[in-house]
Amino acid sequence: MPRLGCAVSLGLRAPPVVAALTSVALGVAVLFAGALGVEALKDVLPGFDTLKPSTAIAFCHWGPGGPTKAPA
């Protein structure tokens, strides 16, 4: 039976890191959009409410916590 440490060598660590970077990038983009007044960047999905600065800050803080390793 394969050990859990084997998953890291198989590249299964990459998706959480990509999700974390995407979350942080989205949060930073929305914060810059709010500061510069660019409404198109705050409207992530057309037809839905715009992303608020508090939510963008939460994305920036939540993102790095995604790929952390759970305690053994």
PDB file of N, CA, C and O in Angstrom:
ATOM      1  N   MET A   1       0.845  -1.173   0.000  1.00  0.00           N
ATOM      2  CA  MET A   1       0.000   0.000   0.000  1.00  0.00           C
ATOM      3  C   MET A   1       0.896   1.244   0.000  1.00  0.00           C
ATOM      4  O   MET A   1       1.820   1.323   0.810  1.00  0.00           O
ATOM      5  N   PRO A   2       0.646   2.234  -0.900  1.00  0.00           N
ATOM      6  CA  PRO A   2       1.511   3.409  -0.966  1.00  0.00           C
ATOM      7  C   PRO A   2       1.336   4.297   0.264  1.00  0.00           C
ATOM      8  O   PRO A   2       0.247   4.426   0.823  1.00  0.00           O
ATOM      9  N   ARG A   3       2.450   4.898   0.655  1.00  0.00           N
ATOM     10  CA  ARG A   3       2.410   5.826   1.786  1.00  0.00           C
ATOM     11  C   ARG A   3       1.892   7.186   1.333  1.00  0.00           C
ATOM     12  O   ARG A   3       1.927   7.507   0.145  1.00  0.00           O
ATOM     13  N   LEU A   4       1.409   7.987   2.291  1.00  0.00           N
ATOM     14  CA  LEU A   4       0.880   9.310   1.972  1.00  0.00           C
ATOM     15  C   LEU A   4       1.963  10.227   1.417  1.00  0.00           C
ATOM     16  O   LEU A   4       1.675  11.068   0.565  1.00  0.00           O
ATOM     17  N   GLY A   5       3.198  10.084   1.881  1.00  0.00           N
ATOM     18  CA  GLY A   5       4.297  10.905   1.398  1.00  0.00           C
ATOM     19  C   GLY A   5       4.558  10.702  -0.084  1.00  0.00           C
ATOM     20  O   GLY A   5       5.150  11.562  -0.736  1.00  0.00           O
ATOM     21  N   CYS A   6       4.123   9.579  -0.616  1.00  0.00           N
ATOM     22  CA  CYS A   6       4.294   9.269  -2.031  1.00  0.00           C
ATOM     23  C   CYS A   6       3.474  10.216  -2.900  1.00  0.00           C
ATOM     24  O   CYS A   6       3.839  10.462  -4.050  1.00  0.00           O
ATOM     25  N   ALA A   7       2.368  10.753  -2.374  1.00  0.00           N
ATOM     26  CA  ALA A   7       1.500  11.638  -3.146  1.00  0.00           C
ATOM     27  C   ALA A   7       2.227  12.912  -3.556  1.00  0.00           C
ATOM     28  O   ALA A   7       1.967  13.457  -4.629  1.00  0.00           O
ATOM     29  N   VAL A   8       3.133  13.389  -2.712  1.00  0.00           N
ATOM     30  CA  VAL A   8       3.869  14.601  -3.039  1.00  0.00           C
ATOM     31  C   VAL A   8       4.757  14.372  -4.247  1.00  0.00           C
ATOM     32  O   VAL A   8       4.875  15.247  -5.104  1.00  0.00           O
ATOM     33  N   SER A   9       5.389  13.195  -4.327  1.00  0.00           N
ATOM     34  CA  SER A   9       6.259  12.921  -5.461  1.00  0.00           C
ATOM     35  C   SER A   9       5.471  12.694  -6.747  1.00  0.00           C
ATOM     36  O   SER A   9       6.035  12.789  -7.837  1.00  0.00           O
ATOM     37  N   LEU A  10       4.187  12.400  -6.638  1.00  0.00           N
ATOM     38  CA  LEU A  10       3.360  12.208  -7.828  1.00  0.00           C
ATOM     39  C   LEU A  10       2.794  13.514  -8.365  1.00  0.00           C
ATOM     40  O   LEU A  10       2.077  13.508  -9.365  1.00  0.00           O
ATOM     41  N   GLY A  11       3.101  14.628  -7.722  1.00  0.00           N
ATOM     42  CA  GLY A  11       2.616  15.914  -8.216  1.00  0.00           C
ATOM     43  C   GLY A  11       1.223  16.257  -7.747  1.00  0.00           C
ATOM     44  O   GLY A  11       0.591  17.145  -8.320  1.00  0.00           O
ATOM     45  N   LEU A  12       0.726  15.595  -6.737  1.00  0.00           N
ATOM     46  CA  LEU A  12      -0.617  15.871  -6.240  1.00  0.00           C
ATOM     47  C   LEU A  12      -0.640  17.093  -5.326  1.00  0.00           C
ATOM     48  O   LEU A  12      -1.699  17.472  -4.826  1.00  0.00           O
ATOM     49  N   ARG A  13       0.504  17.704  -5.107  1.00  0.00           N
ATOM     50  CA  ARG A  13       0.596  18.894  -4.273  1.00  0.00           C
ATOM     51  C   ARG A  13       0.325  20.151  -5.100  1.00  0.00           C
ATOM     52  O   ARG A  13       0.020  21.197  -4.527  1.00  0.00           O
ATOM     53  N   ALA A  14       0.425  20.080  -6.401  1.00  0.00           N
ATOM     54  CA  ALA A  14       0.293  21.254  -7.256  1.00  0.00           C
ATOM     55  C   ALA A  14      -1.116  21.867  -7.267  1.00  0.00           C
ATOM     56  O   ALA A  14      -1.209  23.092  -7.184  1.00  0.00           O
ATOM     57  N   PRO A  15      -2.208  21.116  -7.361  1.00  0.00           N
ATOM     58  CA  PRO A  15      -3.531  21.757  -7.418  1.00  0.00           C
ATOM     59  C   PRO A  15      -3.854  22.673  -6.238  1.00  0.00           C
ATOM     60  O   PRO A  15      -4.394  23.756  -6.466  1.00  0.00           O
ATOM     61  N   PRO A  16      -3.555  22.304  -4.992  1.00  0.00           N
ATOM     62  CA  PRO A  16      -3.830  23.254  -3.905  1.00  0.00           C
ATOM     63  C   PRO A  16      -2.995  24.531  -3.999  1.00  0.00           C
ATOM     64  O   PRO A  16      -3.463  25.614  -3.648  1.00  0.00           O
ATOM     65  N   VAL A  17      -1.773  24.397  -4.467  1.00  0.00           N
ATOM     66  CA  VAL A  17      -0.918  25.576  -4.608  1.00  0.00           C
ATOM     67  C   VAL A  17      -1.469  26.492  -5.702  1.00  0.00           C
ATOM     68  O   VAL A  17      -1.485  27.712  -5.539  1.00  0.00           O
ATOM     69  N   VAL A  18      -1.914  25.915  -6.802  1.00  0.00           N
ATOM     70  CA  VAL A  18      -2.508  26.705  -7.882  1.00  0.00           C
ATOM     71  C   VAL A  18      -3.781  27.391  -7.393  1.00  0.00           C
ATOM     72  O   VAL A  18      -4.010  28.559  -7.708  1.00  0.00           O
ATOM     73  N   ALA A  19      -4.606  26.689  -6.632  1.00  0.00           N
ATOM     74  CA  ALA A  19      -5.832  27.281  -6.086  1.00  0.00           C
ATOM     75  C   ALA A  19      -5.501  28.427  -5.132  1.00  0.00           C
ATOM     76  O   ALA A  19      -6.179  29.454  -5.140  1.00  0.00           O
ATOM     77  N   ALA A  20      -4.473  28.259  -4.319  1.00  0.00           N
ATOM     78  CA  ALA A  20      -4.069  29.307  -3.381  1.00  0.00           C
ATOM     79  C   ALA A  20      -3.593  30.542  -4.128  1.00  0.00           C
ATOM     80  O   ALA A  20      -3.982  31.661  -3.793  1.00  0.00           O
ATOM     81  N   LEU A  21      -2.753  30.346  -5.137  1.00  0.00           N
ATOM     82  CA  LEU A  21      -2.244  31.485  -5.904  1.00  0.00           C
ATOM     83  C   LEU A  21      -3.362  32.193  -6.667  1.00  0.00           C
ATOM     84  O   LEU A  21      -3.357  33.418  -6.788  1.00  0.00           O
ATOM     85  N   THR A  22      -4.309  31.426  -7.177  1.00  0.00           N
ATOM     86  CA  THR A  22      -5.447  32.016  -7.885  1.00  0.00           C
ATOM     87  C   THR A  22      -6.295  32.846  -6.934  1.00  0.00           C
ATOM     88  O   THR A  22      -6.728  33.945  -7.283  1.00  0.00           O
ATOM     89  N   SER A  23      -6.532  32.332  -5.743  1.00  0.00           N
ATOM     90  CA  SER A  23      -7.319  33.053  -4.745  1.00  0.00           C
ATOM     91  C   SER A  23      -6.660  34.367  -4.366  1.00  0.00           C
ATOM     92  O   SER A  23      -7.317  35.406  -4.315  1.00  0.00           O
ATOM     93  N   VAL A  24      -5.369  34.321  -4.101  1.00  0.00           N
ATOM     94  CA  VAL A  24      -4.652  35.540  -3.726  1.00  0.00           C
ATOM     95  C   VAL A  24      -4.628  36.527  -4.892  1.00  0.00           C
ATOM     96  O   VAL A  24      -4.824  37.725  -4.689  1.00  0.00           O
ATOM     97  N   ALA A  25      -4.392  36.040  -6.107  1.00  0.00           N
ATOM     98  CA  ALA A  25      -4.357  36.918  -7.282  1.00  0.00           C
ATOM     99  C   ALA A  25      -5.711  37.591  -7.506  1.00  0.00           C
ATOM    100  O   ALA A  25      -5.766  38.776  -7.834  1.00  0.00           O
ATOM    101  N   LEU A  26      -6.797  36.846  -7.332  1.00  0.00           N
ATOM    102  CA  LEU A  26      -8.132  37.417  -7.488  1.00  0.00           C
ATOM    103  C   LEU A  26      -8.384  38.481  -6.428  1.00  0.00           C
ATOM    104  O   LEU A  26      -8.913  39.550  -6.731  1.00  0.00           O
ATOM    105  N   GLY A  27      -8.005  38.186  -5.181  1.00  0.00           N
ATOM    106  CA  GLY A  27      -8.188  39.157  -4.112  1.00  0.00           C
ATOM    107  C   GLY A  27      -7.412  40.435  -4.349  1.00  0.00           C
ATOM    108  O   GLY A  27      -7.945  41.530  -4.166  1.00  0.00           O
ATOM    109  N   VAL A  28      -6.151  40.307  -4.758  1.00  0.00           N
ATOM    110  CA  VAL A  28      -5.316  41.485  -5.023  1.00  0.00           C
ATOM    111  C   VAL A  28      -5.871  42.281  -6.199  1.00  0.00           C
ATOM    112  O   VAL A  28      -5.895  43.511  -6.157  1.00  0.00           O
ATOM    113  N   ALA A  29      -6.316  41.593  -7.242  1.00  0.00           N
ATOM    114  CA  ALA A  29      -6.874  42.284  -8.415  1.00  0.00           C
ATOM    115  C   ALA A  29      -8.112  43.089  -8.035  1.00  0.00           C
ATOM    116  O   ALA A  29      -8.283  44.218  -8.494  1.00  0.00           O
ATOM    117  N   VAL A  30      -8.970  42.516  -7.205  1.00  0.00           N
ATOM    118  CA  VAL A  30     -10.188  43.225  -6.797  1.00  0.00           C
ATOM    119  C   VAL A  30      -9.841  44.421  -5.910  1.00  0.00           C
ATOM    120  O   VAL A  30     -10.469  45.475  -6.019  1.00  0.00           O
ATOM    121  N   LEU A  31      -8.841  44.265  -5.028  1.00  0.00           N
ATOM    122  CA  LEU A  31      -8.431  45.397  -4.191  1.00  0.00           C
ATOM    123  C   LEU A  31      -7.869  46.538  -5.041  1.00  0.00           C
ATOM    124  O   LEU A  31      -8.176  47.704  -4.795  1.00  0.00           O
ATOM    125  N   PHE A  32      -7.049  46.207  -6.037  1.00  0.00           N
ATOM    126  CA  PHE A  32      -6.529  47.242  -6.926  1.00  0.00           C
ATOM    127  C   PHE A  32      -7.653  47.863  -7.751  1.00  0.00           C
ATOM    128  O   PHE A  32      -7.648  49.070  -7.994  1.00  0.00           O
ATOM    129  N   ALA A  33      -8.609  47.055  -8.180  1.00  0.00           N
ATOM    130  CA  ALA A  33      -9.736  47.572  -8.958  1.00  0.00           C
ATOM    131  C   ALA A  33     -10.547  48.560  -8.132  1.00  0.00           C
ATOM    132  O   ALA A  33     -10.987  49.593  -8.639  1.00  0.00           O
ATOM    133  N   GLY A  34     -10.741  48.239  -6.862  1.00  0.00           N
ATOM    134  CA  GLY A  34     -11.478  49.162  -6.000  1.00  0.00           C
ATOM    135  C   GLY A  34     -10.719  50.457  -5.782  1.00  0.00           C
ATOM    136  O   GLY A  34     -11.316  51.533  -5.761  1.00  0.00           O
ATOM    137  N   ALA A  35      -9.410  50.360  -5.620  1.00  0.00           N
ATOM    138  CA  ALA A  35      -8.601  51.554  -5.389  1.00  0.00           C
ATOM    139  C   ALA A  35      -8.520  52.432  -6.643  1.00  0.00           C
ATOM    140  O   ALA A  35      -8.479  53.658  -6.547  1.00  0.00           O
ATOM    141  N   LEU A  36      -8.499  51.801  -7.805  1.00  0.00           N
ATOM    142  CA  LEU A  36      -8.369  52.546  -9.055  1.00  0.00           C
ATOM    143  C   LEU A  36      -9.708  52.866  -9.714  1.00  0.00           C
ATOM    144  O   LEU A  36      -9.756  53.609 -10.694  1.00  0.00           O
ATOM    145  N   GLY A  37     -10.792  52.311  -9.181  1.00  0.00           N
ATOM    146  CA  GLY A  37     -12.122  52.593  -9.724  1.00  0.00           C
ATOM    147  C   GLY A  37     -12.452  51.831 -10.994  1.00  0.00           C
ATOM    148  O   GLY A  37     -13.245  52.311 -11.805  1.00  0.00           O
ATOM    149  N   VAL A  38     -11.869  50.662 -11.189  1.00  0.00           N
ATOM    150  CA  VAL A  38     -12.121  49.852 -12.379  1.00  0.00           C
ATOM    151  C   VAL A  38     -13.229  48.845 -12.050  1.00  0.00           C
ATOM    152  O   VAL A  38     -12.975  47.823 -11.412  1.00  0.00           O
ATOM    153  N   GLU A  39     -14.433  49.133 -12.479  1.00  0.00           N
ATOM    154  CA  GLU A  39     -15.578  48.292 -12.132  1.00  0.00           C
ATOM    155  C   GLU A  39     -15.524  46.921 -12.813  1.00  0.00           C
ATOM    156  O   GLU A  39     -16.055  45.948 -12.277  1.00  0.00           O
ATOM    157  N   ALA A  40     -14.900  46.835 -13.969  1.00  0.00           N
ATOM    158  CA  ALA A  40     -14.861  45.568 -14.703  1.00  0.00           C
ATOM    159  C   ALA A  40     -14.107  44.488 -13.936  1.00  0.00           C
ATOM    160  O   ALA A  40     -14.445  43.309 -14.044  1.00  0.00           O
ATOM    161  N   LEU A  41     -13.094  44.869 -13.162  1.00  0.00           N
ATOM    162  CA  LEU A  41     -12.343  43.872 -12.406  1.00  0.00           C
ATOM    163  C   LEU A  41     -13.069  43.439 -11.139  1.00  0.00           C
ATOM    164  O   LEU A  41     -12.857  42.328 -10.655  1.00  0.00           O
ATOM    165  N   LYS A  42     -13.922  44.306 -10.598  1.00  0.00           N
ATOM    166  CA  LYS A  42     -14.666  43.941  -9.387  1.00  0.00           C
ATOM    167  C   LYS A  42     -15.841  43.022  -9.712  1.00  0.00           C
ATOM    168  O   LYS A  42     -16.305  42.276  -8.850  1.00  0.00           O
ATOM    169  N   ASP A  43     -16.319  43.076 -10.946  1.00  0.00           N
ATOM    170  CA  ASP A  43     -17.444  42.254 -11.384  1.00  0.00           C
ATOM    171  C   ASP A  43     -16.890  40.943 -11.938  1.00  0.00           C
ATOM    172  O   ASP A  43     -16.715  40.801 -13.148  1.00  0.00           O
ATOM    173  N   VAL A  44     -16.615  39.983 -11.046  1.00  0.00           N
ATOM    174  CA  VAL A  44     -15.949  38.741 -11.431  1.00  0.00           C
ATOM    175  C   VAL A  44     -16.822  37.920 -12.378  1.00  0.00           C
ATOM    176  O   VAL A  44     -16.343  37.441 -13.407  1.00  0.00           O
ATOM    177  N   LEU A  45     -18.088  37.758 -12.038  1.00  0.00           N
ATOM    178  CA  LEU A  45     -19.031  37.045 -12.902  1.00  0.00           C
ATOM    179  C   LEU A  45     -20.150  37.999 -13.311  1.00  0.00           C
ATOM    180  O   LEU A  45     -20.860  38.512 -12.446  1.00  0.00           O
ATOM    181  N   PRO A  46     -20.320  38.247 -14.602  1.00  0.00           N
ATOM    182  CA  PRO A  46     -21.369  39.172 -15.051  1.00  0.00           C
ATOM    183  C   PRO A  46     -22.749  38.722 -14.575  1.00  0.00           C
ATOM    184  O   PRO A  46     -23.079  37.537 -14.612  1.00  0.00           O
ATOM    185  N   GLY A  47     -23.535  39.676 -14.135  1.00  0.00           N
ATOM    186  CA  GLY A  47     -24.880  39.380 -13.672  1.00  0.00           C
ATOM    187  C   GLY A  47     -24.978  39.133 -12.173  1.00  0.00           C
ATOM    188  O   GLY A  47     -26.081  39.057 -11.632  1.00  0.00           O
ATOM    189  N   PHE A  48     -23.848  39.008 -11.500  1.00  0.00           N
ATOM    190  CA  PHE A  48     -23.824  38.806 -10.051  1.00  0.00           C
ATOM    191  C   PHE A  48     -23.334  40.079  -9.369  1.00  0.00           C
ATOM    192  O   PHE A  48     -22.857  41.001 -10.031  1.00  0.00           O
ATOM    193  N   ASP A  49     -23.451  40.125  -8.052  1.00  0.00           N
ATOM    194  CA  ASP A  49     -22.943  41.272  -7.308  1.00  0.00           C
ATOM    195  C   ASP A  49     -21.430  41.369  -7.448  1.00  0.00           C
ATOM    196  O   ASP A  49     -20.744  40.380  -7.709  1.00  0.00           O
ATOM    197  N   THR A  50     -20.929  42.585  -7.268  1.00  0.00           N
ATOM    198  CA  THR A  50     -19.483  42.776  -7.335  1.00  0.00           C
ATOM    199  C   THR A  50     -18.833  42.234  -6.064  1.00  0.00           C
ATOM    200  O   THR A  50     -19.482  42.107  -5.025  1.00  0.00           O
ATOM    201  N   LEU A  51     -17.559  41.920  -6.163  1.00  0.00           N
ATOM    202  CA  LEU A  51     -16.798  41.427  -5.023  1.00  0.00           C
ATOM    203  C   LEU A  51     -16.423  42.622  -4.155  1.00  0.00           C
ATOM    204  O   LEU A  51     -15.849  43.595  -4.645  1.00  0.00           O
ATOM    205  N   LYS A  52     -16.742  42.549  -2.883  1.00  0.00           N
ATOM    206  CA  LYS A  52     -16.478  43.638  -1.948  1.00  0.00           C
ATOM    207  C   LYS A  52     -15.040  43.570  -1.443  1.00  0.00           C
ATOM    208  O   LYS A  52     -14.440  42.495  -1.431  1.00  0.00           O
ATOM    209  N   PRO A  53     -14.479  44.706  -1.026  1.00  0.00           N
ATOM    210  CA  PRO A  53     -13.097  44.710  -0.535  1.00  0.00           C
ATOM    211  C   PRO A  53     -12.877  43.775   0.654  1.00  0.00           C
ATOM    212  O   PRO A  53     -11.818  43.156   0.757  1.00  0.00           O
ATOM    213  N   SER A  54     -13.845  43.664   1.539  1.00  0.00           N
ATOM    214  CA  SER A  54     -13.670  42.765   2.687  1.00  0.00           C
ATOM    215  C   SER A  54     -13.563  41.306   2.238  1.00  0.00           C
ATOM    216  O   SER A  54     -12.811  40.525   2.822  1.00  0.00           O
ATOM    217  N   THR A  55     -14.310  40.947   1.212  1.00  0.00           N
ATOM    218  CA  THR A  55     -14.226  39.588   0.677  1.00  0.00           C
ATOM    219  C   THR A  55     -12.894  39.381  -0.032  1.00  0.00           C
ATOM    220  O   THR A  55     -12.306  38.303   0.055  1.00  0.00           O
ATOM    221  N   ALA A  56     -12.414  40.399  -0.732  1.00  0.00           N
ATOM    222  CA  ALA A  56     -11.116  40.306  -1.406  1.00  0.00           C
ATOM    223  C   ALA A  56      -9.998  40.116  -0.387  1.00  0.00           C
ATOM    224  O   ALA A  56      -9.065  39.349  -0.626  1.00  0.00           O
ATOM    225  N   ILE A  57     -10.084  40.804   0.741  1.00  0.00           N
ATOM    226  CA  ILE A  57      -9.085  40.631   1.801  1.00  0.00           C
ATOM    227  C   ILE A  57      -9.155  39.212   2.354  1.00  0.00           C
ATOM    228  O   ILE A  57      -8.127  38.598   2.638  1.00  0.00           O
ATOM    229  N   ALA A  58     -10.364  38.697   2.505  1.00  0.00           N
ATOM    230  CA  ALA A  58     -10.516  37.320   2.984  1.00  0.00           C
ATOM    231  C   ALA A  58      -9.895  36.331   1.999  1.00  0.00           C
ATOM    232  O   ALA A  58      -9.271  35.358   2.422  1.00  0.00           O
ATOM    233  N   PHE A  59     -10.052  36.559   0.709  1.00  0.00           N
ATOM    234  CA  PHE A  59      -9.437  35.698  -0.298  1.00  0.00           C
ATOM    235  C   PHE A  59      -7.915  35.722  -0.150  1.00  0.00           C
ATOM    236  O   PHE A  59      -7.257  34.687  -0.253  1.00  0.00           O
ATOM    237  N   CYS A  60      -7.366  36.909   0.091  1.00  0.00           N
ATOM    238  CA  CYS A  60      -5.909  37.040   0.237  1.00  0.00           C
ATOM    239  C   CYS A  60      -5.407  36.311   1.478  1.00  0.00           C
ATOM    240  O   CYS A  60      -4.312  35.750   1.472  1.00  0.00           O
ATOM    241  N   HIS A  61      -6.201  36.320   2.533  1.00  0.00           N
ATOM    242  CA  HIS A  61      -5.787  35.651   3.765  1.00  0.00           C
ATOM    243  C   HIS A  61      -6.058  34.149   3.719  1.00  0.00           C
ATOM    244  O   HIS A  61      -5.300  33.366   4.291  1.00  0.00           O
ATOM    245  N   TRP A  62      -7.120  33.747   3.050  1.00  0.00           N
ATOM    246  CA  TRP A  62      -7.495  32.340   2.989  1.00  0.00           C
ATOM    247  C   TRP A  62      -6.591  31.559   2.037  1.00  0.00           C
ATOM    248  O   TRP A  62      -6.271  30.399   2.301  1.00  0.00           O
ATOM    249  N   GLY A  63      -6.185  32.169   0.959  1.00  0.00           N
ATOM    250  CA  GLY A  63      -5.412  31.492  -0.075  1.00  0.00           C
ATOM    251  C   GLY A  63      -4.191  30.748   0.424  1.00  0.00           C
ATOM    252  O   GLY A  63      -4.051  29.562   0.125  1.00  0.00           O
ATOM    253  N   PRO A  64      -3.301  31.383   1.170  1.00  0.00           N
ATOM    254  CA  PRO A  64      -2.100  30.674   1.631  1.00  0.00           C
ATOM    255  C   PRO A  64      -2.399  29.543   2.611  1.00  0.00           C
ATOM    256  O   PRO A  64      -1.563  28.656   2.788  1.00  0.00           O
ATOM    257  N   GLY A  65      -3.543  29.549   3.240  1.00  0.00           N
ATOM    258  CA  GLY A  65      -3.879  28.493   4.188  1.00  0.00           C
ATOM    259  C   GLY A  65      -4.347  27.207   3.525  1.00  0.00           C
ATOM    260  O   GLY A  65      -4.396  26.161   4.172  1.00  0.00           O
ATOM    261  N   GLY A  66      -4.689  27.270   2.256  1.00  0.00           N
ATOM    262  CA  GLY A  66      -5.179  26.088   1.565  1.00  0.00           C
ATOM    263  C   GLY A  66      -4.182  24.957   1.421  1.00  0.00           C
ATOM    264  O   GLY A  66      -4.510  23.814   1.741  1.00  0.00           O
ATOM    265  N   PRO A  67      -2.983  25.233   0.952  1.00  0.00           N
ATOM    266  CA  PRO A  67      -2.053  24.125   0.705  1.00  0.00           C
ATOM    267  C   PRO A  67      -1.228  23.688   1.911  1.00  0.00           C
ATOM    268  O   PRO A  67      -0.312  22.878   1.767  1.00  0.00           O
ATOM    269  N   THR A  68      -1.535  24.207   3.093  1.00  0.00           N
ATOM    270  CA  THR A  68      -0.745  23.812   4.258  1.00  0.00           C
ATOM    271  C   THR A  68      -1.001  22.365   4.594  1.00  0.00           C
ATOM    272  O   THR A  68      -2.090  21.842   4.356  1.00  0.00           O
ATOM    273  N   LYS A  69       0.000  21.722   5.146  1.00  0.00           N
ATOM    274  CA  LYS A  69      -0.086  20.305   5.464  1.00  0.00           C
ATOM    275  C   LYS A  69      -0.756  20.123   6.813  1.00  0.00           C
ATOM    276  O   LYS A  69      -0.428  20.818   7.774  1.00  0.00           O
ATOM    277  N   ALA A  70      -1.688  19.196   6.886  1.00  0.00           N
ATOM    278  CA  ALA A  70      -2.378  18.911   8.142  1.00  0.00           C
ATOM    279  C   ALA A  70      -1.420  18.228   9.118  1.00  0.00           C
ATOM    280  O   ALA A  70      -0.552  17.461   8.703  1.00  0.00           O
ATOM    281  N   PRO A  71      -1.573  18.504  10.403  1.00  0.00           N
ATOM    282  CA  PRO A  71      -0.682  17.856  11.371  1.00  0.00           C
ATOM    283  C   PRO A  71      -0.872  16.347  11.384  1.00  0.00           C
ATOM    284  O   PRO A  71      -1.986  15.853  11.210  1.00  0.00           O
ATOM    285  N   ALA A  72       0.196  15.634  11.587  1.00  0.00           N
ATOM    286  CA  ALA A  72       0.137  14.161  11.567  1.00  0.00           C
ATOM    287  C   ALA A  72      -0.384  13.595  12.861  1.00  0.00           C
ATOM    288  O   ALA A  72      -0.493  12.377  13.002  1.00  0.00           O
TER     289      ALA A  72
END
